[in-house]
Amino acid sequence: MPEVLRCDAGGPVAQVRLNRPDVRNALDSDLIEQLRSTFERLSADPAVRAVVLSGEGKVFCGGADVAMMRESLELSREDNVAGGRALSAMFRAIDGCSKPVVAKIHGAALGGGAGLAAVCDIAIAASDTVFGFTEVKLGITPAVISPFVLAKIGASHARALFLTGERFDAKRAQSIGLVHEVVVGDRLDVAIERVINEILSAGPSAIAAVKKLIPRVRETPYDETLELTAEATAAQRVSDEGQEGLRAFLERRPPSWK
């Protein structure tokens, strides 16, 4: 059986590549499961400090696999619920990864592929990439990806794009916050390298702490954030990494993690 997912984690930056180029890197049950287990493993690996998610071939990810959609016609409601749970577990594994996840997007990111763009911490796209939350065109809904997309682009843009299922270009994707940077295709690797270098210059445990802090602050009532953020600040400042970072700054030397 061909590898549907390639993972090179031989150094501090893990390269995870969707590897179904003959079907536009469509998400089937095997790829979904491998993405989930891979991101759970990378999250727990202390040697990994960042993850780059990309797709082999002409597109990043064209969405759900046609064969899987065909099979779903014969599935019961319960089986469809189980499939939705598996897909959600995959997105949650990426969302909850303790390492920064950088999406390298080219060609197209449609349906679940646009969901992958939404769930990554940093998304950089080639200028000719086509995006779309196209589920309603098939008479279905973008329900599983909705928590991640709403957190990324907000309800207003989600309503406009979920309800029409229209395709849109990289410029609009950047304007609504789905991607953070748009570059000419041959500059994509340069842009990714620049972001990775920024990540590697920062404290690994500080990054992990910030990833946990962001959703907690977003979900906490304003009056309760005072204590939450004060405790989070103190915890990191007294940690070994916080102490090392502050001393390195004051002593004008690189910190140990660089």
C-alpha positions as CSV (number, residue, x, y, z in Angstrom):
1,M,0.0,0.0,0.0
2,P,1.4,3.5,-0.8
3,E,2.1,5.9,2.0
4,V,-0.8,8.3,2.3
5,L,1.1,10.5,4.7
6,R,4.8,11.2,4.8
7,C,6.4,12.4,8.0
8,D,10.1,13.4,8.3
9,A,10.9,14.2,11.9
10,G,14.6,13.8,11.9
11,G,15.3,17.2,13.3
12,P,13.6,20.0,15.3
13,V,11.2,20.7,12.4
14,A,8.9,17.9,11.4
15,Q,7.7,17.8,7.8
16,V,4.3,16.3,7.4
17,R,3.1,15.8,3.8
18,L,-0.3,14.6,2.5
19,N,0.7,12.0,-0.1
20,R,-2.3,11.3,-2.3
21,P,-1.5,13.5,-5.2
22,D,-3.4,11.4,-7.7
23,V,-6.6,12.4,-5.9
24,R,-5.7,15.9,-4.9
25,N,-4.6,14.8,-1.4
26,A,-8.3,14.0,-0.6
27,L,-9.0,13.1,3.0
28,D,-10.1,9.4,3.3
29,S,-10.4,7.4,6.6
30,D,-6.8,6.1,6.4
31,L,-5.3,9.6,5.9
32,I,-7.5,11.0,8.6
33,E,-6.4,8.4,11.1
34,Q,-2.7,8.8,10.2
35,L,-2.9,12.6,10.5
36,R,-4.5,12.2,14.0
37,S,-1.9,9.7,15.2
38,T,1.0,11.6,13.7
39,F,0.2,14.9,15.3
40,E,-0.5,13.3,18.7
41,R,3.0,11.7,18.4
42,L,4.7,14.9,17.3
43,S,3.0,16.8,20.1
44,A,4.6,14.5,22.7
45,D,8.1,14.4,21.1
46,P,10.4,16.8,22.9
47,A,12.9,16.8,20.0
48,V,10.3,18.4,17.7
49,R,9.9,22.2,17.9
50,A,7.7,22.9,14.9
51,V,5.7,21.1,12.3
52,V,5.2,22.1,8.6
53,L,2.1,20.6,7.0
54,S,2.0,20.5,3.2
55,G,0.7,18.5,0.3
56,E,2.4,16.6,-2.5
57,G,1.5,17.2,-6.1
58,K,-0.5,20.1,-7.6
59,V,-2.7,21.0,-4.6
60,F,-2.6,21.2,-0.8
61,C,-5.9,19.3,-0.2
62,G,-9.0,19.1,-2.3
63,G,-11.3,18.0,0.5
64,A,-13.1,14.8,1.2
65,D,-12.3,11.7,-0.8
66,V,-14.9,10.9,-3.6
67,A,-14.8,7.2,-2.9
68,M,-15.4,7.8,0.8
69,M,-18.3,10.1,0.0
70,R,-19.7,7.4,-2.3
71,E,-19.5,4.8,0.5
72,S,-21.2,7.2,2.9
73,L,-24.4,6.9,0.9
74,E,-24.8,3.4,2.3
75,L,-23.8,4.2,5.8
76,S,-26.3,4.5,8.7
77,R,-26.7,7.7,10.7
78,E,-24.7,6.1,13.5
79,D,-21.8,5.2,11.1
80,N,-21.8,8.7,9.8
81,V,-21.6,10.1,13.3
82,A,-18.6,7.8,13.9
83,G,-17.0,9.2,10.8
84,G,-17.6,12.7,11.9
85,R,-16.0,12.0,15.3
86,A,-12.9,10.5,13.6
87,L,-12.6,13.6,11.4
88,S,-13.1,15.9,14.4
89,A,-10.4,14.0,16.4
90,M,-8.0,14.6,13.6
91,F,-8.6,18.3,13.6
92,R,-8.4,18.5,17.4
93,A,-5.1,16.6,17.3
94,I,-3.7,19.3,15.0
95,D,-5.3,22.1,17.0
96,G,-4.0,20.8,20.3
97,C,-0.5,20.0,19.1
98,S,1.9,21.5,21.6
99,K,4.2,22.6,18.7
100,P,3.5,25.4,16.3
101,V,1.9,24.0,13.1
102,V,2.7,25.9,9.9
103,A,0.6,25.2,6.8
104,K,2.3,25.5,3.4
105,I,-0.6,25.8,1.0
106,H,-0.6,25.7,-2.7
107,G,-3.0,24.9,-5.6
108,A,-6.2,24.4,-3.7
109,A,-7.6,24.1,-0.2
110,L,-11.2,23.1,-0.4
111,G,-13.7,21.7,2.1
112,G,-11.7,19.8,4.7
113,G,-8.6,21.2,3.1
114,A,-9.7,24.7,4.0
115,G,-10.4,23.3,7.4
116,L,-6.8,22.2,7.6
117,A,-5.7,25.8,6.8
118,A,-8.0,27.1,9.6
119,V,-6.7,24.7,12.2
120,C,-3.0,25.4,11.7
121,D,-1.3,28.1,13.8
122,I,0.3,29.9,10.9
123,A,-0.9,29.5,7.3
124,I,1.1,30.7,4.3
125,A,-0.3,30.3,0.8
126,A,0.9,30.7,-2.8
127,S,-0.9,33.6,-4.5
128,D,-2.7,31.3,-7.0
129,T,-4.3,29.1,-4.4
130,V,-8.0,28.6,-4.6
131,F,-10.0,28.2,-1.3
132,G,-13.6,27.3,-0.6
133,F,-15.9,25.8,2.1
134,T,-17.7,24.0,-0.7
135,E,-19.8,21.5,1.3
136,V,-23.2,23.1,0.6
137,K,-22.6,22.6,-3.1
138,L,-22.9,18.9,-2.3
139,G,-26.0,19.3,-0.1
140,I,-23.9,18.7,3.1
141,T,-22.5,21.0,5.8
142,P,-19.1,22.1,7.0
143,A,-20.1,21.1,10.6
144,V,-17.0,19.3,11.8
145,I,-14.6,22.1,10.6
146,S,-16.9,24.9,11.9
147,P,-15.4,25.3,15.4
148,F,-11.9,25.8,13.9
149,V,-13.0,28.0,11.0
150,L,-15.2,30.2,13.3
151,A,-12.3,30.7,15.7
152,K,-10.1,31.7,12.7
153,I,-12.3,34.0,10.6
154,G,-15.3,34.8,12.7
155,A,-19.1,34.3,12.3
156,S,-19.6,37.0,9.7
157,H,-17.1,35.7,7.1
158,A,-18.2,32.1,7.9
159,R,-21.8,32.9,7.2
160,A,-20.9,34.5,3.8
161,L,-18.7,31.6,2.7
162,F,-20.4,28.6,4.3
163,L,-23.8,29.6,2.9
164,T,-22.7,30.2,-0.6
165,G,-20.0,27.5,-0.9
166,E,-18.2,29.9,-3.2
167,R,-14.6,29.6,-4.1
168,F,-12.3,32.5,-3.3
169,D,-8.7,33.5,-4.0
170,A,-5.7,33.8,-1.7
171,K,-6.1,37.5,-1.4
172,R,-9.5,37.2,0.2
173,A,-8.3,34.3,2.3
174,Q,-5.7,36.6,3.8
175,S,-8.1,39.5,4.2
176,I,-10.5,37.4,6.4
177,G,-7.7,35.8,8.4
178,L,-7.8,32.3,7.0
179,V,-4.2,32.6,6.0
180,H,-1.6,35.0,7.4
181,E,0.7,35.5,4.4
182,V,0.4,35.2,0.6
183,V,3.5,34.9,-1.6
184,V,4.3,34.1,-5.2
185,G,4.6,30.4,-5.5
186,D,8.4,30.2,-5.9
187,R,8.8,32.2,-2.7
188,L,6.7,29.8,-0.6
189,D,9.7,27.8,0.7
190,V,11.5,31.1,1.6
191,A,8.5,32.4,3.6
192,I,8.1,29.1,5.4
193,E,11.8,29.0,6.3
194,R,11.6,32.6,7.7
195,V,8.7,31.7,10.0
196,I,10.4,28.5,11.1
197,N,13.5,30.5,12.0
198,E,11.4,32.8,14.1
199,I,9.8,29.9,15.9
200,L,13.2,28.3,16.6
201,S,14.5,31.5,18.2
202,A,11.7,31.4,20.8
203,G,11.5,29.3,24.0
204,P,9.9,25.9,23.3
205,S,8.0,25.7,26.6
206,A,6.9,29.3,26.3
207,I,5.4,28.5,22.9
208,A,3.6,25.5,24.3
209,A,2.3,27.6,27.2
210,V,1.0,30.3,24.8
211,K,-0.8,27.7,22.7
212,K,-2.7,26.5,25.8
213,L,-3.2,30.1,27.0
214,I,-4.9,31.5,23.9
215,P,-8.0,29.2,23.9
216,R,-8.3,29.5,27.7
217,V,-8.3,33.3,27.6
218,R,-10.8,33.3,24.7
219,E,-13.2,31.1,26.6
220,T,-12.8,32.8,30.0
221,P,-15.1,35.6,31.2
222,Y,-13.2,38.9,31.3
223,D,-13.2,39.4,35.1
224,E,-11.6,36.0,35.5
225,T,-8.7,36.6,33.1
226,L,-6.9,38.8,35.6
227,E,-6.0,35.8,37.8
228,L,-5.6,33.4,34.9
229,T,-3.0,35.6,33.1
230,A,-1.2,36.6,36.3
231,E,-0.7,33.0,37.2
232,A,0.4,32.1,33.7
233,T,2.9,34.9,33.6
234,A,4.4,33.9,37.0
235,A,4.5,30.2,36.1
236,Q,6.6,30.8,33.0
237,R,8.9,33.4,34.6
238,V,9.9,31.1,37.4
239,S,10.4,28.1,35.1
240,D,13.9,27.0,34.1
241,E,13.3,28.3,30.6
242,G,11.9,31.6,31.7
243,Q,14.9,32.1,34.1
244,E,17.3,31.2,31.3
245,G,15.6,33.5,28.8
246,L,15.7,36.5,31.1
247,R,19.3,35.9,32.1
248,A,20.4,35.5,28.5
249,F,18.7,38.8,27.6
250,L,20.3,40.6,30.5
251,E,23.7,39.1,29.8
252,R,23.3,39.8,26.1
253,R,23.9,36.3,25.0
254,P,21.8,33.7,23.0
255,P,19.6,31.6,25.2
256,S,20.4,27.9,25.5
257,W,17.5,26.7,23.1
258,K,18.9,28.6,20.1
